[in-house]
Amino acid sequence: MIARRSLMLFGGLFALFVVIGLMLGAANISLLLVQSFAYALIALGLNIQWGYGGLFNFGIMGMLMLGGAAVTFVSFPINPEFWDSDGPMMLGRALLAFGAGFLLVFGASKLDRVGIRGRWKTTLTVIAWIVAYAIYRSQIDPAAAYIEASSGWVGGLGLNPILGWAFGGVLAAGVAWIVGRISLGLRTDYLAIATIGISEIIRALLKNMDWLTRGTLTVSPMPWPVPQPQDLQATGVAITESFIYSRLAFLGIVVVILAIGFFLVQRAYGGPWGRMMRAIRDNHIAAGSMGKNVTRRQLEIFVLGSVLMGIGGAILTTFAQIYDPGSYQPINHTFLIWVMVIVGGAGNNWGAVFGALLIYITWMVSDPVAQFILNWVSERSTDMGWGAIPDIQSRASQMRVFVLGVVITVALRYAPQGLIPEVVKRES
């Protein structure tokens, strides 16, 4: 029954994409498809954290920003002005200062092994943090000021964007490990608050680190892993066809990455690891009493989900060809992804992918459709002497949130477990 329902839903979604493609054209629907499948990868990461582990992660935006920053650093062309200056040497000293500070704090955390415990250990650990911070800032501040004054920013490494996507996953995993070590001991609602705060900290850092990310000055154009439309046009391909071919090639890579991630996660969840995660999610106290290391397993699943989010964020930045830390907003890069998983079906990978494709296309198409309807109503009301509707464009943009609310309400009313809910096979 579930399999037939899933096939029917995906068939209806395919028909919806076909209709929208006929209305908007192949170039526009290919653009929406790339973005939709990138969001599907991100939703799959959230499904791992929430659907598998029951972890309230409201810091998705931070992971997407880290993925975007990572691919910018790896794939953007080299900035020769930076490498020809004293900037690399000064950054090297700052990195050494960071390492020294890390070792100092790490050593302070192990003082109990030499007999220093209680208040003395706490006091010395606080002092170590203060000294480490002072050492690091004494090197990074002059380095940042020099780089901004001499070369503007660090620039990239000029490598293939796919390497940047992989680095985005690694960077997100490293930050998620740190965040998890700090936050995963908190109760569910406090975990949500903590991840929101950490996400905003990441946004503030990347937005103000002009020497590394250019901040609000943005970085563009980002290179693609496939020939771009202008490259195809240079070989004689027509403008419209060049956009279609280039975006379809990009889409092919994204679909392959999503398929690999989906396959690995599906296999893992169907085995003993998945049964253990379901046990921890449903009753972590009982799982802990059976000898399971609940915190370690939750940290593991938090990191795995963040890897997919980092890769997805890197893909979106590459496809948009611009990295702008100021453009990230919680409604687009956290709330929207939660809606995808909830409507699709938490705990079901097919549901997460379906929800991502459905919600994103609804989010994007609702604006032009609302604008068309409002223009038509405005013309009719003008003909009847009632006057035109003011600010149609802004009203149409606001209709996105209204349409999304309607979709959530209807889905939760008639499918509270999601359109494709989780299926748990139980031994008879």
LINJO-V784596 format. One record per run of one state. SS is the DSSP state (@ for helix, = for strand, . for the rest). FROM is the first residue (numbers start at 1). TO is the last residue. Records with the same first field share a line. If there is no record, write none. Layout:
SS: FROM-TO + FROM-TO
This chain:
.: 1-1 + 25-25 + 53-59 + 76-77 + 79-79 + 84-86 + 110-110 + 115-117 + 151-154 + 157-160 + 184-187 + 209-209 + 214-214 + 218-218 + 221-228 + 235-238 + 270-271 + 283-283 + 290-293 + 321-321 + 324-324 + 328-329 + 345-348 + 384-391 + 415-428
@: 2-24 + 26-52 + 60-75 + 80-83 + 87-109 + 111-114 + 118-150 + 161-183 + 188-208 + 210-213 + 215-217 + 229-234 + 239-269 + 272-282 + 284-289 + 294-320 + 325-327 + 330-344 + 349-383 + 392-414
=: 78-78 + 155-156 + 219-220 + 322-323
